[in-house]
Each structure stands twice: as structure tokens, then as C-alpha cells.
Amino acid sequence: MSRCAGRWWNGTATSPLEALRRRAAGKGQQAQGPAWDGSRLEDWDWEPSAKEAKAHGERFFVRQLRTAEDLVAESRAMHHCVSLYAAKCIAGNASIWVLRRKALGKIERLLTIELDPQNRAVQVRGFGNRLATAEERKIVERWAKARGVVLRA
């Protein structure tokens, strides 16, 4: 995410987790990176009212990522370096959450959220490390209120 700009994510360099995955794939194996228990916070779902929804059946959900493979997938899809946060997650110094939107049968990645052990949001980033839009921020605020997460002003 934003703190790692210029480290290795430039489209060509490889993280240690990515190197592990590639080696395993070359041997015809499934790479199983580290996993961790993560935060005790529960996942969250919200379905806007028919008046608020942009599409019929639209819903939003926040889920915690608990494996290195999930962090790598998020990093690739969102073009930021959250995959480098596995060690922080394993040590219990961070938890990584994702905000998704489901509508018309498709799931859209919106944001990646880093929380510290006191459930304070450290970073909230979208594709390419962009900041949350006003609409996304309102959804994150709903989640934060429901789960006791502290957001920065």
C-alpha cells in the first residue's frame, strides 16, 4: 500500500511470497503461504435500501484476509503492495480487510484497509493506492461504527 512505494512493486520485481508461489507452480504444486488467526473482529455485510442502491440486490461486504496468498492476490488486483504485510499480520501487528461491492452477479474490489491491533485504521486505499471516494468512505464509516473501528478524520 502507500508505505511501500518504490520498494519492489514496479511491475517487474518479485516479492518473496511471489517467488515462493512461482517455484511451487513450476513444480506443479499449489503454493500454500503462511496463514494467521487475525483480528477478532467479525466480517460485515450491508445491503443498501432500494432507494440507496445503485443496482437491484446491491450489497457491500468487508472481509479479513488471513493468508499470504490472499494478500498476493489483492496486491496484484489492486496494484499496490499489501502482499508485503504478511509478516505484520503473522506477528499480530496488523490485520488487512477488503471492501467489496456485489451487484448484478459481479463482485468489485473497492478498497484495502489496514488496521492496527487496537482496531484503528492505518491505511484505506483503492486501486493503485488511490484514496477512498466519498461514497466508499461513507460505507467504510458504516462498517467502522458497526465493528468499533476507529477511522482517521
C-alpha positions as CSV (number, residue, x, y, z in Angstrom):
1,M,0.0,0.0,0.0
2,S,1.3,3.6,0.3
3,R,4.2,3.0,2.6
4,C,5.9,0.6,0.2
5,A,6.0,2.7,-2.9
6,G,9.4,2.2,-4.6
7,R,10.3,-1.0,-2.7
8,W,9.7,-3.8,-5.1
9,W,6.3,-3.2,-6.7
10,N,7.3,-1.8,-10.0
11,G,5.7,-4.4,-12.2
12,T,8.9,-6.4,-12.7
13,A,10.5,-7.1,-9.3
14,T,9.3,-10.1,-7.3
15,S,8.3,-10.3,-3.6
16,P,9.5,-13.3,-1.6
17,L,5.9,-14.6,-1.5
18,E,5.6,-14.3,-5.2
19,A,8.9,-16.1,-5.7
20,L,7.6,-19.0,-3.5
21,R,4.4,-19.2,-5.5
22,R,6.3,-19.3,-8.8
23,R,8.7,-22.0,-7.6
24,A,5.8,-24.2,-6.4
25,A,3.8,-23.6,-9.7
26,G,6.9,-24.6,-11.7
27,K,6.9,-27.9,-9.8
28,G,3.2,-28.5,-10.4
29,Q,2.4,-27.8,-6.7
30,Q,0.0,-25.5,-5.1
31,A,1.8,-22.8,-3.1
32,Q,0.4,-22.5,0.4
33,G,1.8,-19.4,2.0
34,P,1.5,-18.6,5.7
35,A,-1.9,-18.2,7.4
36,W,-2.8,-16.5,10.6
37,D,-5.7,-16.1,13.0
38,G,-6.0,-12.4,12.5
39,S,-8.3,-9.9,14.3
40,R,-11.2,-11.0,16.4
41,L,-13.5,-8.5,14.5
42,E,-16.2,-10.2,12.6
43,D,-16.8,-9.8,8.8
44,W,-19.6,-7.3,7.9
45,D,-22.3,-7.2,5.2
46,W,-24.6,-4.3,4.3
47,E,-27.4,-4.1,1.8
48,P,-28.5,-0.5,0.9
49,S,-32.2,0.2,0.8
50,A,-33.9,0.0,-2.6
51,K,-33.7,3.8,-2.6
52,E,-30.0,4.0,-1.8
53,A,-28.9,1.1,-4.1
54,K,-27.4,1.8,-7.5
55,A,-28.5,-1.7,-8.7
56,H,-31.1,-4.2,-7.7
57,G,-29.7,-6.5,-5.0
58,E,-26.5,-4.4,-4.5
59,R,-24.6,-5.2,-1.3
60,F,-21.3,-4.4,0.3
61,F,-19.1,-6.6,2.4
62,V,-15.9,-6.3,4.4
63,R,-13.8,-9.4,4.9
64,Q,-10.4,-10.0,6.6
65,L,-7.6,-11.5,4.6
66,R,-5.8,-14.2,6.6
67,T,-3.4,-15.9,4.2
68,A,-0.3,-14.8,2.3
69,E,-1.9,-16.0,-0.9
70,D,-4.9,-13.7,-0.4
71,L,-2.5,-10.8,0.2
72,V,-0.7,-11.6,-3.0
73,A,-3.9,-11.8,-5.0
74,E,-5.1,-8.5,-3.5
75,S,-1.8,-6.8,-4.3
76,R,-1.9,-7.9,-7.9
77,A,-5.6,-7.0,-8.4
78,M,-5.3,-3.6,-6.7
79,H,-1.8,-2.7,-7.9
80,H,-0.4,-1.9,-4.5
81,C,2.0,-3.8,-2.2
82,V,-0.2,-5.2,0.5
83,S,1.4,-8.5,0.0
84,L,4.4,-7.2,1.9
85,Y,2.2,-7.0,5.0
86,A,2.2,-10.8,5.7
87,A,4.9,-10.6,8.4
88,K,3.0,-7.8,10.2
89,C,-0.2,-9.9,10.1
90,I,1.5,-13.0,11.3
91,A,3.1,-11.1,14.2
92,G,-0.3,-9.6,15.1
93,N,0.7,-6.1,14.4
94,A,-1.8,-5.6,11.6
95,S,-4.9,-7.0,10.0
96,I,-5.9,-6.5,6.4
97,W,-9.5,-6.1,5.4
98,V,-11.2,-5.6,2.0
99,L,-14.3,-3.8,0.9
100,R,-16.2,-5.4,-1.9
101,R,-19.4,-4.5,-3.8
102,K,-21.6,-7.2,-5.3
103,A,-24.2,-6.2,-7.9
104,L,-25.6,-7.8,-11.0
105,G,-23.8,-11.0,-10.2
106,K,-20.3,-9.4,-10.2
107,I,-18.0,-8.7,-7.3
108,E,-16.0,-5.5,-7.5
109,R,-12.9,-4.8,-5.4
110,L,-13.2,-1.3,-3.9
111,L,-10.7,-0.9,-1.0
112,T,-8.0,-2.5,1.0
113,I,-7.9,-1.5,4.7
114,E,-5.0,-1.9,7.2
115,L,-6.0,-2.0,10.9
116,D,-3.5,-1.9,13.8
117,P,-4.0,-4.2,16.9
118,Q,-6.2,-1.5,18.5
119,N,-8.6,-1.6,15.5
120,R,-7.6,1.8,14.3
121,A,-7.5,2.3,10.5
122,V,-3.9,2.9,9.4
123,Q,-4.5,2.9,5.7
124,V,-7.6,2.8,3.4
125,R,-6.6,2.5,-0.2
126,G,-8.2,1.7,-3.6
127,F,-6.7,0.7,-6.9
128,G,-3.1,2.0,-7.4
129,N,-3.1,3.4,-3.8
130,R,-5.8,6.0,-4.6
131,L,-7.8,7.4,-1.6
132,A,-11.3,6.3,-0.9
133,T,-14.1,8.1,-2.8
134,A,-16.7,10.0,-0.8
135,E,-19.2,7.2,-1.4
136,E,-16.7,4.5,-0.3
137,R,-15.8,6.5,2.7
138,K,-19.5,6.5,3.8
139,I,-19.6,2.7,3.5
140,V,-16.3,2.3,5.5
141,E,-17.8,4.6,8.2
142,R,-20.8,2.3,8.5
143,W,-18.6,-0.7,8.9
144,A,-16.3,1.1,11.4
145,K,-19.3,2.2,13.5
146,A,-20.8,-1.4,13.4
147,R,-17.4,-3.0,14.4
148,G,-15.8,-0.4,16.7
149,V,-13.1,0.5,14.2
150,V,-11.5,4.0,14.7
151,L,-11.0,6.0,11.5
152,R,-8.8,9.0,11.0
153,A,-10.5,12.3,10.4
